[in-house]
Amino acid sequence: MFSSLFEAAKNSPLRTPFTKVQCDTTGKSGPVPGRQIQAASTPSGDSCEFGSNKYFALCGVGGILSCGTTHTFVVPLDLVKCRLQVDPKKYKNLINGFKLTVAEEGARGLVKGWAPTFFGYSAQGLCKFGLYEVFKVYYSNILGEENSYLYRTWLYLAASASAEFFADIALAPMEAAKVKIQTTPGYANNLRQALPKMIGEEGVAAFYKGLVPLWMRQIPYTMMKFACFERTVELLYKHVVPKPRVECTKGEQLVVTFAAGYIAGVFCAIVSHPADVVVSKLNQAKGSTAIQVAKSLGFMGMWNGLTPRIIMIGTLTALQWFIYDGVKVALALPRPPPPEMPATLKAKLEGSTQ
């Protein structure tokens, strides 16, 4: 399956993006009439060819660095958010949650669950960003350059949903362990204690019982994260940034990336929050199902901890895109500009108005 994705990616119309180049691969020079594929040469200054195996692998490395580090950085906020969700009677609000945690467990209590967070979200980042790039160019190749431009938002949504499906399978075991450590008093202090205990009590199923609600939380979140980011970047360069992206310095481009990432993060937090509450409660309540947990929480209960999550996810998403784009810059990976209408589509539209 993935070998065909990689092969299709090499021929993707997203390369420049949404423009195609006709080239000869049989040793002859010059364009080949009717051939709708990308040029195979690596652009000057880029470390690899867009759509190559190396390109996707390095994008995966960027995903590891962006997701693993940022989620670990906000573990204290995540811990308090989870406790607000599963025990709102004890933890009244964000400030109260921090005070109670420090009073009961000391400052070290705020970093409980850092190990499963780091390993889990590193694995998720590898799949999320790496496979997003794969699926984005694969689907664009199926659609063709004109449809890839016209329906680019749907393309971003489909590619991100496909990538997150696999990313959550990688994340689920560590997410289950993290929530156990953070929300079940006395259960385990670290990952080494939690893993054997979970296997002994519920078997391997303990690590995947939250997978479906995790999909319910993460797939809408990721769809919003990528689609909103892509379109926000496009709009910022079109209406806010006073000069074209090609004239912006790398630093200025990264500032735009951070701003677009934060805007996307706010929407992500709101869209995925109810499922996030269910995941937290489900991994705490042994033997319960997602439907049972949702019913017990009620509609308002599924919005517990929204404020800290908006702060956390907005910051996380902005930092993740900043780090991910920064890795692309540092590794000299191809970074196509925001999409522009293909010349063929422009000609069709101009012809229809005459």
Number of C-alpha atoms within 10 A of each C-alpha: 5 10 9 9 18 19 15 22 27 23 23 31 28 26 24 18 21 25 23 20 16 15 20 16 12 7 6 9 9 10 13 15 9 8 12 18 19 22 20 16 10 12 13 8 9 15 15 20 19 29 25 17 17 14 21 24 15 19 28 25 20 26 29 27 20 28 30 23 20 24 24 21 16 18 22 21 19 24 24 26 25 25 26 25 25 26 13 15 9 12 22 15 18 16 11 13 21 19 14 15 19 13 11 9 11 11 14 10 17 20 18 23 28 22 18 26 29 23 21 28 30 28 22 26 30 27 26 29 27 23 27 26 22 28 24 24 29 25 21 28 23 13 18 17 23 19 16 27 23 15 12 21 17 14 22 29 21 17 26 28 24 20 26 26 20 15 26 26 19 22 25 23 22 23 26 28 27 27 24 27 24 28 24 14 9 9 14 21 15 19 20 12 13 20 20 11 15 19 13 11 11 13 11 13 13 20 21 18 22 23 22 16 21 24 24 19 23 25 22 19 26 28 24 24 28 25 20 22 25 20 17 19 21 19 14 15 18 14 9 11 15 11 11 11 17 9 10 14 10 13 11 13 19 19 14 19 25 23 21 25 28 25 18 26 31 21 17 26 26 16 18 20 22 24 23 27 27 30 30 27 27 25 26 18 14 12 11 13 16 18 12 12 18 19 12 12 19 10 11 8 17 22 18 25 26 19 15 20 24 19 15 21 27 22 19 23 29 26 23 29 25 23 22 25 23 19 19 20 16 9 16 13 22 21 14 12 15 17 18 12 15 18 12 12 15 12 10 10 11 10 9 8 6 5
